[in-house]
């Protein structure tokens, strides 16, 4: 169905003059005659005579006056067991070069778990990694910040977590690469394949070289797959997001193109729409590890502070510790968890944590 013509083109957005009123925010549009679907757009703003859309791919080669058709009501992703062992792009298309036949697709967007469905009192999630279970223990449904740069053992830690938790509880995992290097994504894929862990997880990538719309959509696509495992398979799921800051950065780039400088004014609600989907309910739980890039090492950055306000703890990977050959290279002084509370983990565990930290502090002073 024809909805209008393109009257303005920028790097990542277009404006169309409308010939139909049957259009709403979230609709997916395409250019007439584009058989390869190189030009797809999502409607982000509608007024009386025109609509503003963001381009899912590049706008290079697009021409003013092109006729625009409505393709679908919204983006859809695979919602079946076919997600396991596969790599998808931000829009739910498989990119591993293997044949794929869809079984069932649903909207990539989903509302947060309602308050009455959220399960607060859940059981601990033991990882089998002693330094985490002791200093920063997890509970099902927790959101943990994973702080650390490249080369400090993040991938190794992710592999161990997936392996150990699957072995103990059959919990599967979803990995989301949001704005990170494609080389790292390929390495993780090969590592998982060689470790026989690939069939226990799904992977979604919006790579660093992709446009900001792709980078921002990767998180909601990965979350939808995690929700399938929780709500349909009734499993406890791990989701790794690397890097949640890049998601916010991508949203800021989109806002800039739409004439809003700096972080978008709705940044808090954008982060909330993601974080509030990560919860436990009666079907199962989604527990997340979210890598957080700290721009210019500024912990007071608005995006970092807003993201950290949703976290139930943080695990800090330290380069100095990795240089000593100690893995996982966790800095126990900076790693925390809300579960380290005398009423939650018991007096013995709580007092042991206090004593060990005191001994380690004294050791560092003597060093």
N, C-alpha and C positions, 0 to 999 in steps of 0.2 A: 504494500500500500504506500503510495506517494504521500510524503508529509511536508515537503518543501524543497527549497534550493539553497545552496551555500552562498552566503554573501560576504563572509569574512573568514580568513584562515590565519592562525598563529602557529607557533611551534607545537603546542599540545592541545589546542582547542579550536573549535569552529563555531560560527554563528550561522543559523539558517533562518530564512524567512518562511513562515509557516503557510501551508496551503490546506492544512487539516488541523482540527482541534483535538483529534483523537491521539494525543501524545501526553506523556507525563514523565516526571523525574524518574530516572532509573531505566527507561526504555532503551533498547539497543537499536541503533540505526545503521544503515549501510548505503553506499553509493550505488546508484543504478548501473548495471552492466559490469560490476566488479565481481566476476566469477570466483576469483581467488580469495575474496574477502580480505584484501589488504587494508581496506579503509572501513573500520568499525568505530562507532561512537556511542558514548553513553550520555544521555540527557541529564544535565545537572541544574538547569534553570529554565523555566518557561514563563514568558509573559504573553501579552495579548497577540502580538504578531510575529514574535521571533522566539527562538530557543538557543541556549548556549549548551554545547556538548564538548566533552573531553574525548580525545582520540585514544583508542586502545592501542593503536600502533602508530607508526610515523605518519605525519601529514605531508611528507615530501611527495611531490608530483600531483597533489590534489589541486583542482581548479575551481575558481569561483563560477557559479552558475550550474554546477553539477547537481543533478536531481538526487534527492535523498529519500530512501524508502525505510519503512519500519521493518526490522528483522524479527525482533522478539521482545517480550515484555521485560525481561531482565536477564542478566548473566546466569548461566546454570552450570553446575559441576556434577561430576559422577558421584552417585550416592549408593554404592554397592561394594561388594568384596573385590571388585575389579580395580579398586584403588591400591590394593596391597602389592608391593614389589614394583611399583611404577613411579615414574617421574612426570609431573605435570607442570605446565606453565601457569601463570597467574589466573588464566581464564578457564582452567580445567582441561586443556588440551594436552594429550600425552606427547612428550618430547624426547622419549628414549629410543625412537626409531622402530619400536616393535609394533606388530599389529594390535589394534584395539577395537573392541566392539562394545558399545555402551549398553548397559543393562537398565539403568534408571538414572535420571538426572533431576536435580532440584535446584532451587534458587541458591546462589552463593551466599546471599544475605540471610541472616536469621536473627530473630529477636533474642535478647538476653533471657536467661532462665528466670522465671518469675520468682518472687520472694517466697511464696509458699512451696515452691519446688526445690529451692536450694537446701541442700543437706549440709548443715554446719558441723555437727558432731560426727566426724568420720574417723576411720582408724588410721594409725600411722602408716606411712609408706616407706618401708625399709629398703634401702638401695643395695645393701651388701657392701657398700664402700664405707669403711669404718669412720674415716675422718668426717664424712657428711652426716652419717647416722648419729655420731657423737656430738659434734659441734653445731651442726645446722640441720637437725632432723626434719623430715618432711611429713606432711599429712596429706591424704588424698584431697585433691582440689586446690592445693597450694599453688601460688604463683611465686617463683623464685627468680630473682635477677641474677644473671650470670655475667660477672664483670671480668674482663680480661682481653688483651689484644691478641694479635695473630701470633701463632707459634708457642703458646703457653699450655697447649694440651687440651684445648676445648673439644676437638673431634674425638680424641681418645676417651675423654670423660663421657661424651655423649654415647659412644659405642658401649662403654662399660655399663652405663645406666640402662640402655635398651636391653642389653644382654641379661643383666642381673634381674631386672624387674620382670622381664618376660619369663625368665626361668622360674621365678618364684610365684608369679601370679597370672601368667599368660597375657599381661598387659601389652598391647601393641603401641606403636608410636607414629607420630606424624612429624616430619621435619619441614620447616618453612624457611627458605632462604630469601630474605627480603632485602634486596639492594646490596648483597655481598658478591664477592668475586666468583665468576663462573668456574674458575680453576678449582677453588675450594669445594664447590658443589660436586664437580666431577670426581675429586679425590674422595669425598665422603661416599659417593655412590659406589666407587670401586672398593673402598674399605668395607662397606656394608655387604657388598657382594661376596668378597673374599672371606668375610667372617660368618657367612650364611645367616645374616640378619635382614637381608633385603626384603624377604617375603613377610617380615613382621612389621613392616612400616610402609608409609606412603610419603613421597617427597614432592614439595611444591617449590618452584623457583621463580622469583621475579628478580632477574639478575641486575648487577650494577650497571650494565650497559643498556638495559631496557629503559623505556620512558617512565616518568614518575607514576603514571596511572597503573602500569604493570606492577611496579614495586609496591604500590599501596594496596592493590587487590590481592596480592599473594597471601596476605595474612588471613583475610576472610575466607578465601578458598581453602586454605589449610585447616582452618577452624571448622569449616563445614564437614570436611572429611573426618576430623576428630569427633564431631558430634554424631556422625553416622556410627562410628565404633562404640560410642557411649550409649546412644539412644536406641539403636537398632540391634547391635551385637551385645549390648548390656555389659560392656567391658570397662575396666579402668584404663585410661589412655594417657600417654605422655605426649606433650607437644613441645617441640623445640623451635623457638623463633629467633633467627639470627639474621637481622638485628632489628629489634623493635624501634630503635631510634631512626633507622632508615625509613621505616614506615611513616614516622612523623615528618621526617625531612622531605619525603615524596609529597606528602599532603601540603607542606609549605611551598614546594615548587609549583604545585597545581594552583594554590591560592595566589601566588605571585603572578602567574600567567593570567589569572582572572582578576588582576588589579588589586590584590591585597598583600601588602608587604609584610615580611617577617613570618612568624608562626601564625597559622590560621586562627581567626578569632574563636572558632569552635573546636580548638585543639582538645580541650578537656573532654568534650562530648565524643569526639572521634576516638580518643583513647578509651573512654568508658565503654563505647559500643563494642570494642574488642575485648577488653578485660572482663566485662560483666558476663561474657559468654563462657568464660573459663571457670567452671564451677562443678560441684558434685550435685547429683540429684538421685532419685531412687533407682535409676537405671545403672548408674556408674559414676565415674569421676573423670575430669580432665585436669591433669596436673601439668603445669607449664614451667619450662626453663626458658627465660627470655634474655638473650644477650643484649646488653645495653652499652652502646658506644657513648663515651663521655667526651663531648666536643671540647677541645683545648683543655682537657682535664678539669673542666669547670662543673663541679657537682651542683652548683646553684643554678645551672641552666634550666629554664622553664620546662622544657620538654623532659629533661631527666627527672626533675622534681615531681612533675605530674605523673610520670610513669612509675617512679619509685613509691608514690603514695598508694599504689594498688598492690605492691609486692608484699608477700608474707615473710620475706627474708631475702638474703643475698649470699651468693657464693662468689668469692673473689679469687681469681687465679693470678698468681704473682710470678713475674718473670724471674725474679731473684731465686725463688724456690725451684722453678723449672731448670734453671742453670745448674743447680746442685744435683740434678737428676732425680729429684723427688716428684713422683706423680701419683695421684693428681696434685698439681702444684697449688694447693689451696692455702691461702693466708687465713689461719684460724682466728686471728685477732680482728680481721675485718669481716669475716663471714658470720652471719647472724640468722636466726629463725624465730618467729613468734612462738614456736613450740617449746623454746627453751624457757620454760616457766615451771616453777616448783609444783603448781597444781596440774600441769599437763603431762610432764614427763616424770614426775615423782621426785621426792627429796634426794634419793641416792644419785640419780643421773644428774640432777641440777647441781648438787654440791661437788660432784666429780668434775663437771665442766669448769666450775669456779676454781677448783684446786689446780687442775691441769693448766689453765690459763695463767694462774699465779706462778706456777713452776716455770712455764715457758717464758714468762716475762722476766723472771729472775735469771734464767739461762741467758737470755739476750743481753741483760745488763752486764752479766759476768763476761760475756763474749767481747 
